[in-house]
């Protein structure tokens, strides 16, 4: 990891009793933890080299911090907060890879609007005679297709069972064109509420058998 969240209030509240050397030791241990994405070595010599602790006072500070803020395990010294942040980072990387395999996020046709709860407002197509390009990322029915699998994965990670997630995606596919459902699912990756986001996006789109004129100009999305 080249970046991690450093919550100043949490950190100061937990470390305001530390000495100067101990605070530096903790800071360097955390940086090494996130950079390497693995626990601190059990071997004291290796750990001292890792955080550049050379004097007796610095080495004592490292040992004190490890005992207070880390938990010893067979594979090294673990920090609960760091483990959670690394797990979240790896999960997001996995989601990004899945989206990338699908050709990336769809082209945005939405603009930011402060009155819109999800921060987007659909723009109408000002070129009604434009012929759309073939859909290269079209989803496929159940039991096949990465878009379908991505949708189930995103919904399952937010509390839905796989069967419920599959049924929900099936209902979307029943009412809306596959391309619209695929775009909405890809755009929902990383959203706080995938189900509501996809539903709001699809609500702004005409259902199967309904022309855009009959559907009306897309309105604002609200979740």
Secondary structure, 3 states (H helix, E strand, C coil): CCCCCCCHHHHHHHHCCCCHHHHHHHHHHHHHHHHHCCCECCCHHHHHHHHCCCCHHHHHHHHHHHHHHCEEECCEEECHHHHHHHHHHHHHHHHHHHHHHCCCCCCCCEECCCCCCCCCEECCCCCCCCCCCCCCCCCCCCCCCHHHHHHHHHHHHCCCCHHHHHHHHHHHHHHCCHHHHHHHHHHHCCCCCHHHHHHHHHHCCCCCCCCHHHHCCCCECCC
